[in-house]
Amino acid sequence: MTADDILIFGGSGSPKLTRKICEYLHVQPGAREVLRFSEGNLFVRVQENVRGRRVYLVQSTVFPANDHFMELLFWIDALKRASAESVTVVMPYFSYAKGDKKDEPRVSIRARVCADTIEVAGADRVITLDLHAPQIQGFFHIPVDDLYALPVLCEAIVRKQLPDLVVVSPDTGFAKQARKYASFLGTSIAIADKQRKAHDERAEILEIIGKVEGKTALIVDDFTISAGTLADAAEKLVERGAKAVYAAVSHGVFSERSMERLDRSPIHRLLVTDSIETQPVALSPKVEVVSVAPLFGEAIRRIHNRESISVLFPA
């Protein structure tokens, strides 16, 4: 092994994705150990020499979010104290990204707090996927590469050869990104008018703006937790004459009972990436997982070789 070899470690939140990324790059995952003590403490140990090496650490921060986030910090600290030249955090899903603003009195901007702690722990760079809000990159003082699942998901949709396709945004906030899906797929767009009244992960679909009658609707979003919005939007689309409903979501967070809602819904198939693999539920047969390992693997390879990664972003 030479000093230029790519060295990748995987945390407890992303062991499968880590192996797939390593397979793409034809390297072995770095040896490591994680211990969990009875009182809830975590202990991490790097089991090979990283002195002077540029290291990549893969860890999604969800299920359980706090444990996996703390483990991420411990890994960064352990690698830096072991004299790694640099630590690039590959965070496929940043769970606290939803806390990106102070939109009511006396609340924390959680994403900013997390960004600060990742930097203080010693990270030199962050690679992530479909941040809830792109401006979260500005919370960091280190480089952040926010990759997009759009090409991966769209290529999977194209292979299905769905007729009369229309892309549907689940709300006005995601409309700009939904237009990128529509542009990639060469389709029209519709928008669901959604109202959220509380923090209970439930929203009400009031109306569908755009023509969907006689079309195959594709709902796109950055993440889903309860699958409630997707199910409600699908029902409203069927009411408006859509002949079939599919969905494509970057992050399948999937809390308890989400699969029951999905199975009861008119959605034929829900495509998600493998950014999350620690869900507390067994995935429904309706869920199709598309791997983003090649996307992350290529980003790591290009960064390691000091090449541009702009080719990985959709035009």
TORGUDREN-131795 format. One line per 3 residues: for each residue x, y, z of N, C-alpha, C. Coordinates in steps of 0.1 Angstrom, whole numbers, plus 2048, in hexadecimal, padded with zeros to 3 digits. Each point is the difference from the previous one (the first is absolute). Layout:
BEGIN
X,Y,Z,X,Y,Z,X,Y,Z  ...
END
This chain:
BEGIN
808,7F4,800,7F8,80C,800,809,80C,800  7FD,80A,7F7,808,80C,7FF,7F8,80C,807  807,80B,802,7FB,80B,807,7F4,806,7F8
800,7FD,7F3,7F5,806,7F7,7F4,7F7,7FF  800,7F4,806,7F5,7F7,7FF,7F4,806,808  7F4,7FF,7FB,7F4,805,806,7FD,7F7,80C
7FE,806,80C,7FD,7F9,80C,7F2,804,805  7F7,7F7,801,7F2,803,803,7FC,7F8,80C  7FA,807,80A,7FB,7FA,80C,7F1,802,800
7F8,7F7,805,7F2,801,801,7FB,7FF,80E  7F7,809,804,7FA,800,80D,7F4,7F7,801  7FA,7FF,80C,7F5,7F7,802,7F4,803,7F8
7FF,80D,7FB,7F4,804,7F9,800,7FC,7F1  80C,7FC,7FB,801,7FE,7F1,809,7F4,7FD  7FF,7F5,806,80A,7F5,7FD,7FE,7FA,7F2
7F3,7FF,7FB,7FE,7FA,7F3,804,80A,7F5  7FD,80C,802,804,80A,7F6,80F,801,7FF  806,800,80C,80F,800,800,806,7F5,7F8
7FB,7F4,802,805,7F5,7F8,7FE,801,7F1  7F4,806,7FC,7FE,802,7F2,809,80B,7FA  802,80A,808,80A,80B,7FB,80E,7FA,7FE
804,7F8,80A,80D,7F9,7FF,801,7F7,7F4  7F5,7F8,7FE,800,7F8,7F4,801,808,7F3  7FA,80B,7FF,801,809,7F5,80E,804,7FE
807,803,80B,80D,806,7FF,80B,7F5,801  7FC,7F3,801,809,7F5,801,80A,801,80C  7FB,804,80B,808,801,80C,7F8,7F8,80B
807,7FD,80B,7FA,7FA,80C,7FD,80A,80A  7F4,7FF,807,7FD,809,80B,80A,800,80B  803,80C,806,809,801,80A,7FC,7F8,80D
809,7FA,807,7FD,7F8,80C,7FC,809,80B  7F5,7FD,807,7FC,809,80B,7F7,7F8,80A  7FE,806,80B,7F8,7F9,80A,7F7,80A,807
7F3,7FC,803,7F7,809,807,7FA,7F7,80C  801,806,80C,7FB,7F9,80C,7F5,809,806  7F5,7FA,804,7F5,807,807,7FF,7FB,80E
802,808,80A,7FF,7FC,80E,7F2,801,805  7FE,7F9,80B,7F2,7FE,806,7F9,80E,803  808,80A,804,7FA,80D,803,7FE,809,7F4
803,7FB,7F4,7FD,807,7F4,80C,807,7FA  80C,7FF,806,80C,806,7FB,805,7F8,7F4  807,808,7F6,806,7FA,7F5,80F,800,801
806,7F6,7FA,80F,800,800,804,7FC,7F2  808,808,7F9,805,7FC,7F3,80F,7FF,7FF  805,7F6,7F8,80E,7FE,7FF,804,7FE,7F1
80A,807,7FC,806,7FE,7F2,80A,7F5,801  7FF,7F5,7F8,808,7F5,802,80B,7FE,7F6  803,80B,7F9,80C,7FF,7F7,806,80E,7FF
80C,801,7FB,808,80C,800,7FA,80A,7F6  7FD,80C,804,7FB,80A,7F7,809,80D,800  80C,7FF,806,809,80B,801,804,805,7F2
7FD,80D,7FE,804,807,7F3,7F6,7FC,7F5  7F5,7F9,803,7F7,7FB,7F5,7F4,80A,7FF  7FB,801,7F4,7F4,807,7FD,7F4,7F6,801
7F8,802,80B,7F6,7F6,803,7F2,805,7FD  7F7,7F6,7FC,7F2,803,7FD,7F8,7F8,80A  7F6,806,806,7F8,7FA,80B,7F1,801,7FB
7FA,7F4,7FF,7F2,7FF,7FB,7F7,7FE,80C  7F7,809,802,7F6,7FF,80B,7F4,808,7FE  7F4,7F9,7FF,7F3,807,800,7FD,802,80F
7F8,80B,802,7FD,804,80E,7F1,7FF,803  7FB,7F3,801,7F2,7FE,803,7FE,7F2,805  7F6,7FE,808,7FC,7F3,805,80B,7F8,806
804,804,80C,7FC,80C,808,809,80C,7FC  7F9,80B,7FE,807,80C,7FB,80B,805,80A  7FC,801,80D,80A,806,809,80C,7F6,802
7FE,7F3,801,80B,7F7,801,809,800,7F4  7FA,800,7F4,808,800,7F4,807,80D,7FE  7FA,80B,804,807,80D,7FF,80C,800,80A
7FE,7FC,80C,80B,800,80A,80B,7F6,7FB  7FC,7F5,7FB,80A,7F7,7FB,809,806,7F5  7F9,808,7F7,807,807,7F5,80B,809,806
7FC,808,80B,80A,809,806,80B,7F8,806  7FD,7F5,806,80B,7F8,807,80A,7FA,7F5  7FA,7FC,7F4,808,7FB,7F6,80A,80B,7FA
7FA,80C,7FE,809,80B,7FB,80B,802,80A  7FD,801,80D,80A,803,80A,80A,7F5,801  7FC,7F3,7FF,809,7F5,801,80A,800,7F4
7FB,803,7F4,808,800,7F4,80A,80C,801  7FC,80B,804,809,80C,801,80A,7FD,80A  7FC,7FB,80C,80A,7FD,80A,80A,7F5,7FC
7FC,7F8,7F6,809,7F5,7FB,808,806,7F5  800,80D,7FF,809,807,7F6,7FC,7FF,7F1  7F3,7FD,7FE,7FC,801,7F2,803,80E,7FA
804,800,7F4,803,80D,7F9,7F3,808,7FF  7F5,7FA,7FC,7F3,806,7FE,7F5,7F6,802  7F5,805,804,7F4,7F7,802,7F5,807,7F8
7FB,7F9,7F6,7F4,804,7F8,7F4,7F8,805  7F6,807,805,7F4,7F9,805,7F7,7FE,7F4  7FC,7F4,7FE,7F6,7FD,7F5,7F3,7FD,808
7F7,809,800,7F4,800,808,7F4,7FF,7F6  7FC,7F3,7FC,7F6,7FF,7F6,7F3,806,804  7FC,800,80D,7F4,806,805,803,808,80D
7FE,80D,800,802,809,80B,7F3,803,806  7FD,7F8,80B,7F3,800,806,7FC,80E,805  809,807,806,7FC,80D,806,800,80C,7F6
801,7FC,7F3,800,80B,7F6,7F2,806,7FF  7F6,7FA,805,7F2,806,801,800,80C,809  809,800,80A,800,80C,809,809,80A,7FB
7FD,806,7F5,809,80A,7F9,7FC,80E,802  7F6,803,808,7FD,80F,802,7F8,801,80D  800,80D,805,7F9,803,80C,7F2,807,7FB
7F6,7F7,7FF,7F4,804,7FA,7F5,802,80B  803,7FF,80C,7F7,803,80B,809,804,80C  7FA,806,80B,808,805,80B,806,7F5,808
80D,803,805,806,7F7,80A,803,7F2,7FB  804,7FF,7F4,804,7F2,7FB,80E,801,7FB  806,7F4,7FF,80E,7FE,7FC,801,7FF,7F1
80A,805,7F9,803,7FD,7F2,809,7F4,801  7FA,7F4,800,807,7F4,803,80A,7FC,7F5  7FE,803,7F4,809,7FD,7F5,80D,808,802
7FF,80C,805,80C,808,802,808,7FB,80C  7F9,7FC,80A,807,7FA,80C,808,7F3,7FC  7F9,7F8,7F8,807,7F4,7FB,80C,803,7F7
7FE,80A,7F7,80B,804,7F7,80C,804,808  7FE,808,80B,80A,805,808,808,7F5,807  7F8,7F6,805,807,7F5,808,808,7F7,7F6
7FB,7FE,7F4,807,7F8,7F6,80E,806,7FD  800,80E,7FF,80C,807,7FD,809,7FF,80C  7FB,803,80C,808,800,80D,806,7F2,802
7F9,7F5,7FC,805,7F3,802,80D,7FE,7F7  801,807,7F5,80C,7FF,7F8,7FD,7FC,7F1  7F4,800,7FC,7FD,7FD,7F2,806,80A,7F6
805,7FC,7F5,806,809,7F6,7F7,802,7F4  7F7,7F8,7FE,7F7,801,7F5,7F4,7F7,802  7F4,804,7FA,7F4,7F8,802,7FA,7FD,7F2
7FD,7F4,7FD,7F8,7FC,7F4,7F3,7FB,805  7F5,805,7FA,7F3,7FC,805,7F7,7FF,7F3  7F3,7FD,803,7F7,7FD,7F5,7F3,807,802
7FC,809,7F7,7F3,807,800,7FD,805,80E  807,80A,804,7FD,807,80D,7F2,806,7FF  7F9,801,80B,7F3,804,801,7FF,80F,7FA
80A,808,803,801,80D,7FA,80F,802,7FC  803,804,7F3,80D,801,7FC,808,80A,807  7FA,80B,806,807,80A,807,807,7FB,80D
7FC,7F4,804,807,7FA,80C,80F,7FE,7FE  804,7FF,7F3,80E,800,7FD,807,80C,806  7F9,80B,801,806,80D,806,801,7FF,80F
7FB,7F6,806,802,7FF,80F,80E,7FB,803  806,7FA,7F6,80E,7FA,802,80A,80A,7FB  80C,800,806,80B,808,7FB,80A,7F7,7F8
7FD,7F3,7FF,808,7F7,7F8,7F8,7FD,7F3  807,7FA,7F6,7F9,7FD,7F4,7F5,7F6,802  7F5,802,7F9,7F4,7F7,801,7FC,7FD,7F1
800,7F3,7FD,7FB,7FB,7F3,7F2,7FA,802  7F6,807,7FB,7F2,7FB,801,7FC,7F9,7F3  801,7F3,800,7FD,7F9,7F4,7F1,7FE,7FE
7FC,7FD,7F4,7F2,7FE,7FD,7FC,7F2,7FC  7F5,7FB,805,7FC,7F3,7FD,7F8,800,7F3  7FD,80C,7FB,7F7,801,7F4,804,7F8,7F4
80D,800,7FC,803,7F8,7F4,7FF,7F1,803  803,7FB,80C,7FF,7F2,803,7F1,7FC,800  7F8,808,807,7F1,7FC,800,7FA,802,7F2
803,80A,7F9,7FB,802,7F3,803,7F5,7F6  80D,7FB,801,804,7F5,7F7,7F8,7F4,803  7FD,7FD,80D,7F7,7F5,804,7F2,802,7FA
7FB,80C,801,7F3,803,7FA,800,7FE,7F1  80A,804,7F9,800,7FF,7F2,800,7F1,7FC  807,7F8,807,800,7F1,7FD,7F2,7FA,801
7F7,806,807,7F3,7FB,802,7F7,803,7F4  804,80A,7F8,7F9,804,7F4,7F1,803,803  7FE,809,80A,7F2,803,804,7FA,80A,7F5
7F4,7FD,7FC,7FA,808,7F6,7F9,80D,805  800,80B,7F8,7F9,80C,804,803,805,80E  80D,802,802,805,803,80D,7FE,80F,803
7FD,803,80D,800,80D,805,806,800,80E  809,809,802,807,801,80D,7F8,809,809  7FE,7FB,80D,7F8,807,80A,808,804,80C
801,80D,803,806,805,80C,7F6,7FE,80C  804,7FB,80B,7F7,7FF,80B,7FC,80D,807  807,80B,7FD,7FD,80D,805,807,80A,7F8
7FD,80D,803,806,80B,7F8,80F,801,803  804,7FC,80C,80E,801,804,809,7F8,7F8  7FB,7F4,7FB,809,7F7,7F8,7FE,802,7F1
7F8,80A,7FD,7FC,802,7F1,80D,802,7F8  809,808,805,80C,803,7F8,808,7F3,7FD  802,7F8,80A,807,7F3,7FE,7F8,7F7,7F7
7F2,800,802,7F8,7F7,7F7,801,804,7F2  802,80D,7FD,802,804,7F2,80C,7FA,7FA  80B,7FE,808,80C,7FA,7FC,7FD,7F1,7FC
7F8,7FA,808,7FC,7F2,7FC,7F8,800,7F3  7F7,809,7FF,7F8,801,7F3,809,803,7F4  80A,809,802,809,803,7F5,808,7F4,7FC
805,7F9,80A,808,7F4,7FD,7F8,7F5,7F9  7F3,7FF,804,7F8,7F5,7FA,7F8,805,7F4  800,80E,7FD,7F9,805,7F5,7F1,800,801
7FB,803,80C,7F2,7FF,803,7FB,80E,805  7F3,801,802,7F9,80B,806,801,7FF,80F  7FB,80A,807,800,800,80F,7F3,804,806
7FD,7FA,80B,7F4,804,808,805,802,80E  7F8,808,808,804,803,80E,7F4,7FE,809  803,7F9,80B,7F6,7FE,80B,800,80C,809
7F5,805,803,7FF,80A,80A,7FE,7FA,80E  80B,801,808,800,7F9,80D,800,80A,80B  7F9,7FC,80B,800,808,80C,804,7F8,80C
80A,805,808,805,7F9,80C,7FD,809,80C  7F8,7FA,809,7FC,809,80C,807,7FE,80C  809,7F5,801,807,7FD,80D,80C,7F8,7FD
807,7FB,80A,80D,7F9,7FF,7FD,7F1,801  7F4,7FB,7FC,7FD,7F2,801,802,7F8,7F4  809,805,7F6,803,7F9,7F4,7F4,7FD,7F7
7F5,807,802,7F4,7FF,7F8,7FD,80D,7F9  7FC,7FF,7F4,7FC,80C,7F8,7F4,7FC,7F8  7F8,80B,7FC,7F4,7FE,7F9,802,805,7F1
7FD,7F7,7F7,800,804,7F1,7F3,806,7FD  800,80D,7FC,7F4,807,7FE,7FC,800,7F1  809,800,7F7,7FD,800,7F2,80C,7FD,7F7
7FD,7FB,7F4,80B,7FE,7F6,7FF,80A,7F5  80C,807,7FE,801,80B,7F6,807,7FA,7F4  7F9,7FF,7F5,806,7FB,7F4,7F7,7F4,7FA
803,7FC,7F4,7F8,7F6,7F9,806,7F2,803  7F8,7F8,806,805,7F2,803,7F6,7F5,7FB  7F5,805,7FB,7F6,7F6,7FB,805,7F8,7F5
7FF,7F2,801,804,7F7,7F6,80F,7FE,7FF  807,805,80A,80F,7FF,800,805,7F7,80B  80D,7FC,7FF,807,7F9,80A,807,80A,809
7FC,801,80C,805,80B,809,80D,7FA,807  80A,808,801,80C,7FD,807,802,80B,80B  7FD,7FC,80D,803,809,80B,80F,800,803
806,80B,802,80E,801,803,802,808,80D  809,7FC,808,803,808,80D,80E,7FC,804  805,808,80A,80D,7FD,805,800,7F5,80B
7F5,7FF,808,7FF,7F6,80A,7F2,7FD,804  7FD,7F5,806,7F3,7FD,805,802,7F8,80D  7F8,803,80A,801,7FA,80D,7F4,7F7,803
7F4,806,800,7F4,7F8,802,7FA,7FA,7F4  804,805,7F4,7FA,7FD,7F3,7F2,806,7FF  7FC,808,80A,7F3,806,800,7FE,80A,7F4
809,809,7FE,7FF,80A,7F5,7FF,7F9,7F3  808,7F6,7FE,801,7F9,7F3,7F2,7F9,7FE  7FB,7F9,80B,7F3,7F9,7FE,7F5,80A,7FE
7FF,80B,807,7F6,80A,7FE,800,806,7F2  80D,803,7FB,801,805,7F3,7FC,7F6,7F5  803,7F4,803,7FC,7F5,7F6,7F1,7FF,7FF
7FA,800,80B,7F1,7FF,800,7FA,80C,7F9  805,80C,802,7FB,80C,7FA,802,800,7F1  80C,7FA,7FC,803,7FF,7F1,7F6,7F6,7FA
7FD,7F5,806,7F7,7F7,7FB,7F2,806,7FE  7FC,808,80B,7F3,807,7FF,800,80A,7F4  80C,805,7FC,801,80A,7F5,802,7F9,7F3
7FF,7F2,800,800,7F9,7F3,80D,7FA,7FC  80B,800,809,80C,7FA,7FC,7FE,7F1,7FF  806,7F9,7F6,7FD,7F2,7FD,80A,7F7,808
80B,806,805,809,7F8,808,809,80A,808  805,7FC,80C,808,809,808,80C,7F8,804  80C,807,7FE,80D,7FB,805,806,80B,808
80A,7FD,808,807,80A,808,80F,7FD,800  808,80A,801,80E,7FF,801,805,80A,80A  807,7FB,80A,804,808,80C,80F,7FD,803
808,80A,802,80E,7FE,803,803,7F8,80C  7F9,804,80B,802,7F9,80D,7F4,7FA,806  800,7F3,800,7F4,7F8,806,803,7FF,80F
7FB,809,808,803,800,80E,7F7,7F5,807  7F3,800,7FD,7F7,7F5,803,7FF,7FD,80F  7F7,807,807,7FD,7FD,80E,7F6,7F5,801
7FC,7FC,80C,7F7,7F5,802,7F2,804,7FA  7FA,7F7,7FA,7F3,801,7F9,800,807,7F3  80C,804,7FC,802,806,7F2,7FD,7F6,7F5
804,7F3,802,7FD,7F6,7F6,7F2,7FD,7FF  7F8,800,80B,7F2,7FE,800,7F9,80B,7F7  804,80C,802,7FA,80B,7F8,804,7FE,7F2
80C,7FD,7FD,804,7FE,7F2,7F8,7F4,7F9  7FF,7F5,808,7F9,7F5,7FA,7F1,803,7FD  7FA,809,809,7F2,803,7FD,7FE,80B,7F6
80B,806,7FC,7FF,80B,7F6,7FF,7FB,7F2  7FD,809,7F6,7FF,7FC,7F2,80E,800,7F9  80A,803,808,80E,800,7FA,804,7F2,7FB
804,7FF,7F4,804,7F3,7FA,80E,7FC,805  809,80A,800,80E,7FD,803,806,80D,806  808,7FE,80B,807,80C,806,80F,7FD,7FF
807,808,7F8,80E,7FF,7FF,807,808,80A  80A,7FA,807,808,808,80A,80F,7FB,7FE  809,809,805,80E,7FC,800,803,7F8,80C
80D,7FB,801,804,7F8,80C,808,809,809  7FD,80D,800,806,80A,809,7FD,7FC,80F  7F5,7F9,802,7FC,7FC,80E,7FE,7F1,7FF
806,7F9,80A,7FE,7F1,800,7FD,7FB,80E  7FC,809,80A,7FE,7FC,80D,7F1,802,805  7F7,801,7F6,7F2,802,803,7FB,7F5,80A
7F7,804,809,7FA,7F7,809,7F5,7F7,7FA  7FE,801,7F3,7F5,7F9,7FA,805,7F7,7F4  7FA,7F5,7FD,803,7F8,7F4,7F9,807,7F4
808,802,7F6,7FB,808,7F5,7F5,7F8,7F8  7F6,807,7FC,7F5,7FB,7F8,805,7FB,7F2  7FA,7F6,7FA,803,7FC,7F2,7FE,80B,7F6
7F9,80B,804,7FE,80B,7F8,80D,809,7FF  809,7FE,80A,80C,808,800,80B,7FA,7F8  806,808,7F7,80B,7FC,7F8,80D,808,804
80A,7FA,804,80C,807,805,80A,801,7F4  805,80C,7FD,80A,803,7F6,80C,805,807  80C,7F9,7FD,80C,804,807,807,80C,7FB
804,808,80A,808,80C,7FC,80F,7FE,803  804,7F3,802,80E,7FD,803,809,804,7F4  7FC,7FE,7F4,809,805,7F5,801,80F,800
7F5,807,804,801,80F,800,80A,804,80B  7FF,7FB,80C,809,803,80A,80E,7FB,7FD  801,7F4,7FB,80D,7FB,7FD,807,809,7F5
7F9,804,7F6,807,809,7F6,804,80D,806  7F7,806,809,804,80C,806,80C,7FF,809  801,7F5,807,80C,7FD,809,80C,7FF,7F7
7FF,7F8,7F5,80B,7FE,7F7,805,80D,7FA  7F7,808,7FC,804,80D,7F9,806,80A,80B  7FA,800,80B,806,809,80B,80E,7FB,804
801,7F3,801,80D,7FA,804,80B,803,7F6  7FC,800,7F3,809,802,7F5,801,80F,7FC  7FA,808,808,7FF,80F,7FE,7FB,804,7F2
7F5,7F9,7FD,7F9,803,7F3,7F3,807,803  7FA,806,7F6,7F4,807,801,7F4,7F6,802  7F6,803,809,7F5,7F7,801,7F3,807,7FA
802,80B,7F8,7F5,807,7FB,7F8,7F7,7F6  807,7F6,7FA,7F9,7F7,7F6,7F5,7F8,807  801,7FF,80D,7F6,7F7,808,7F3,808,802
800,80D,7FD,7F4,808,803,7F8,801,7F3  7F2,7FF,801,7F8,801,7F4,801,80F,7FB  7FF,801,7F3,801,80E,7FA,7F3,808,804
END
